Amino acid sequence: MISASRRKSGGMSIIELMIAMAIGMFLIAGAISLFVVSKRTYSEAERTARMGENARFALQTLSADLRLGGFFGEVPAADLKGRTGLAAVTGDCTGRGAAYGYNNYLFVARTNIGGNAIGCIVDAVPNTDVVIIKSVRPFPLSDGVRDDPGDDDGTIDMPGVLDGQKTYVMANPITGRIFDGAGTVPSIGEGGAVPRGNAWEYRFQAYYIRAGDVPQLSRKVLSWDGAGMAITTEDVVEGVENLRVMIGEDRDRDGETDRYLDSTDTSIDWSRVTSMKVFLLVRSADRDVGYTDQRTYTLGNTTLAAPNDNFHRIVVQSDVSLRNSKLLVRGTK
């Protein structure tokens, strides 16, 4: 006869073992499910954050440069007196997009069906806008320490000397000259071409959407290519899929925008443009196989059809007041 103590030490029955295994599998499945959901939530949050960060950076960069459009130091574009010994620019843009065409300091073009625009852009997303900006960097090179008249010797040397691989605008409040750093420098002495002038580094930028597996906000810039000044390409931020701009005109020159027009409108008077509405369509860098984008997107006066693909997208917008243009428009009322 088997004692009670021996029956109690006989271990688990098959049924008890199966129940324990089932409970264990249920708990493991729950943990796996929770992990998958958490990972997906984290991935979506990371994707959204990265997309938003790219959108903000792209919009802030473009908007900041637009606000500087037409700024040439101490002199308006109309008072720049031509070019001093400027060499030809390799791969220069054409028409209003020409790198040294400083009178056309702000302009927006539309790429054609082949992704081409302004003679120097051949790799853009078709039917997107190109924003051309000409200005100088907002800090000058001067003749010595400005509060020490004894340091004025007619040579630009503060806070650094001129760079032979850059282009500059020499300007005072009355006149200005654009010149190559390696070329003949306009005289800044008394009776010179630009008396007591400061040198400001000249900038040309043409923002556009560069086509590729992942589209990017890029820009054509004026830079040294080893032999001379040339138009080269810089990528600004990835994932920007479309760029559209509405052009604001001040018709009565009172400092207020009276109407907004599509960038292709032939009635635009660029001498009266005082603001722009900038729209960017930004997409995620990676596909989300569990998502289909069936939304339409409105950029200004244009509505884009639903992409029906696996990318997430957002639209960001900025209303940019063109400070220098406003001053010029009101000054010619």
Secondary structure as UniProt FT lines:
FT   HELIX           4..8
FT   TURN            9..10
FT   HELIX           14..68
FT   TURN            69..70
FT   TURN            73..74
FT   HELIX           77..79
FT   STRAND          80..84
FT   HELIX           95..97
FT   TURN            99..100
FT   TURN            102..103
FT   STRAND          106..110
FT   TURN            113..114
FT   TURN            118..120
FT   TURN            126..127
FT   STRAND          129..136
FT   STRAND          141..142
FT   TURN            146..147
FT   HELIX           149..151
FT   TURN            164..165
FT   STRAND          167..171
FT   STRAND          176..180
FT   TURN            181..182
FT   TURN            190..191
FT   TURN            195..196
FT   STRAND          198..210
FT   STRAND          216..224
FT   STRAND          229..238
FT   STRAND          240..249
FT   TURN            251..252
FT   STRAND          259..262
FT   TURN            263..264
FT   TURN            266..267
FT   HELIX           270..272
FT   STRAND          273..283
FT   TURN            289..290
FT   STRAND          297..299
FT   TURN            300..301
FT   STRAND          302..304
FT   STRAND          313..321
FT   HELIX           323..331
//
